[in-house]
Amino acid sequence: MLDRAIAAVRTQLGGDLKKDRNAADNLRVYLVRAKRNEELDALYPQLIAAYPDDYVYPYRYGRGLLERSQAEKALPLLELAADKAYGENRLVVATQRVLALKALKRQADADKVVADVLEQNGQWFPEQVATLKKTLGS
């Protein structure tokens, strides 16, 4: 079923991810669910290029790479996402950045990310702040 959905969305888009953002994102979701990582690795840069002002695709790609133990590849994407994120999303992105930095054994940089983000956001979104601080300590 996923294979058919992937093929249908690709046909619908005709290679133009800007044609329909919802369809483009559905393609991403279908590929994630089908665990077709090579195709996702090809799709994410295209999504980032198609929607350059949005944090979401660099964030999702970075998080996915981090989940696959590819912290070195994930970190630049998460940093790109951090430049575009605000509010609650800034904290969520920072949490993934901390995880990537810790995986790369860069604790001092992780500490700085947390300090900077908390200074920017203050104590808004207390649950996300708590998660971020917990990630730093774990």
C-alpha positions as a Python dict, from the first residue, in 0.01 Angstrom:
ca = {
    (1, 'M'): (0, 0, 0),
    (2, 'L'): (282, 244, 86),
    (3, 'D'): (454, 170, -244),
    (4, 'R'): (137, 264, -432),
    (5, 'A'): (92, 580, -228),
    (6, 'I'): (454, 683, -289),
    (7, 'A'): (416, 625, -662),
    (8, 'A'): (86, 816, -674),
    (9, 'V'): (225, 1120, -493),
    (10, 'R'): (536, 1123, -711),
    (11, 'T'): (313, 1120, -1018),
    (12, 'Q'): (96, 1396, -873),
    (13, 'L'): (399, 1615, -800),
    (14, 'G'): (572, 1547, -1128),
    (15, 'G'): (909, 1622, -967),
    (16, 'D'): (798, 1968, -848),
    (17, 'L'): (783, 1970, -467),
    (18, 'K'): (658, 2330, -469),
    (19, 'K'): (351, 2228, -668),
    (20, 'D'): (175, 2100, -354),
    (21, 'R'): (344, 2120, -16),
    (22, 'N'): (94, 1885, 147),
    (23, 'A'): (159, 1621, -116),
    (24, 'A'): (536, 1673, -84),
    (25, 'D'): (510, 1624, 291),
    (26, 'N'): (290, 1318, 242),
    (27, 'L'): (565, 1172, 26),
    (28, 'R'): (810, 1231, 311),
    (29, 'V'): (576, 1064, 560),
    (30, 'Y'): (521, 763, 335),
    (31, 'L'): (895, 720, 286),
    (32, 'V'): (952, 742, 663),
    (33, 'R'): (685, 480, 729),
    (34, 'A'): (827, 255, 457),
    (35, 'K'): (1175, 298, 610),
    (36, 'R'): (1316, 394, 270),
    (37, 'N'): (1608, 590, 412),
    (38, 'E'): (1805, 621, 89),
    (39, 'E'): (1508, 784, -80),
    (40, 'L'): (1455, 1009, 221),
    (41, 'D'): (1822, 1111, 208),
    (42, 'A'): (1761, 1219, -152),
    (43, 'L'): (1426, 1387, -79),
    (44, 'Y'): (1520, 1597, 223),
    (45, 'P'): (1773, 1821, 44),
    (46, 'Q'): (1509, 1884, -223),
    (47, 'L'): (1251, 1975, 43),
    (48, 'I'): (1501, 2206, 213),
    (49, 'A'): (1570, 2376, -120),
    (50, 'A'): (1200, 2403, -203),
    (51, 'Y'): (1114, 2557, 137),
    (52, 'P'): (1433, 2739, 241),
    (53, 'D'): (1273, 2971, 494),
    (54, 'D'): (1128, 2693, 707),
    (55, 'Y'): (1308, 2513, 989),
    (56, 'V'): (1103, 2197, 965),
    (57, 'Y'): (1283, 2000, 694),
    (58, 'P'): (1639, 2057, 816),
    (59, 'Y'): (1513, 1969, 1163),
    (60, 'R'): (1338, 1650, 1056),
    (61, 'Y'): (1630, 1540, 841),
    (62, 'G'): (1878, 1612, 1119),
    (63, 'R'): (1666, 1431, 1375),
    (64, 'G'): (1631, 1132, 1143),
    (65, 'L'): (2006, 1115, 1086),
    (66, 'L'): (2063, 1141, 1458),
    (67, 'E'): (1823, 851, 1515),
    (68, 'R'): (2038, 654, 1270),
    (69, 'S'): (2351, 737, 1475),
    (70, 'Q'): (2481, 989, 1221),
    (71, 'A'): (2539, 1280, 1457),
    (72, 'E'): (2815, 1435, 1246),
    (73, 'K'): (2582, 1463, 944),
    (74, 'A'): (2287, 1567, 1161),
    (75, 'L'): (2451, 1858, 1340),
    (76, 'P'): (2482, 2103, 1046),
    (77, 'L'): (2117, 2041, 957),
    (78, 'L'): (2007, 2098, 1314),
    (79, 'E'): (2211, 2418, 1324),
    (80, 'L'): (2041, 2532, 1003),
    (81, 'A'): (1705, 2458, 1162),
    (82, 'A'): (1806, 2647, 1477),
    (83, 'D'): (1867, 2962, 1273),
    (84, 'K'): (1507, 2953, 1151),
    (85, 'A'): (1319, 2821, 1456),
    (86, 'Y'): (1153, 3034, 1720),
    (87, 'G'): (947, 2989, 2033),
    (88, 'E'): (874, 2634, 2135),
    (89, 'N'): (1036, 2498, 1818),
    (90, 'R'): (1366, 2664, 1913),
    (91, 'L'): (1369, 2450, 2228),
    (92, 'V'): (1281, 2131, 2041),
    (93, 'V'): (1559, 2191, 1788),
    (94, 'A'): (1803, 2273, 2068),
    (95, 'T'): (1726, 1941, 2236),
    (96, 'Q'): (1828, 1754, 1920),
    (97, 'R'): (2139, 1973, 1883),
    (98, 'V'): (2239, 1885, 2239),
    (99, 'L'): (2195, 1514, 2164),
    (100, 'A'): (2410, 1547, 1851),
    (101, 'L'): (2681, 1744, 2031),
    (102, 'K'): (2689, 1494, 2316),
    (103, 'A'): (2717, 1206, 2069),
    (104, 'L'): (3017, 1389, 1923),
    (105, 'K'): (3159, 1431, 2276),
    (106, 'R'): (3127, 1809, 2264),
    (107, 'Q'): (2976, 1873, 2608),
    (108, 'A'): (3099, 2234, 2633),
    (109, 'D'): (2923, 2317, 2305),
    (110, 'A'): (2607, 2144, 2428),
    (111, 'D'): (2619, 2353, 2747),
    (112, 'K'): (2650, 2669, 2537),
    (113, 'V'): (2355, 2573, 2315),
    (114, 'V'): (2136, 2534, 2623),
    (115, 'A'): (2254, 2860, 2779),
    (116, 'D'): (2201, 3052, 2455),
    (117, 'V'): (1855, 2910, 2389),
    (118, 'L'): (1737, 2971, 2743),
    (119, 'E'): (1861, 3329, 2718),
    (120, 'Q'): (1674, 3377, 2389),
    (121, 'N'): (1351, 3208, 2497),
    (122, 'G'): (1350, 3276, 2867),
    (123, 'Q'): (1144, 3033, 3069),
    (124, 'W'): (855, 3014, 2825),
    (125, 'F'): (739, 2659, 2746),
    (126, 'P'): (844, 2506, 3081),
    (127, 'E'): (795, 2144, 2970),
    (128, 'Q'): (1030, 2187, 2674),
    (129, 'V'): (1279, 2374, 2893),
    (130, 'A'): (1274, 2083, 3140),
    (131, 'T'): (1327, 1833, 2857),
    (132, 'L'): (1616, 2038, 2722),
    (133, 'K'): (1783, 2061, 3062),
    (134, 'K'): (1731, 1688, 3122),
    (135, 'T'): (1890, 1609, 2784),
    (136, 'L'): (2192, 1815, 2879),
    (137, 'G'): (2239, 1620, 3200),
    (138, 'S'): (2173, 1271, 3066),
}
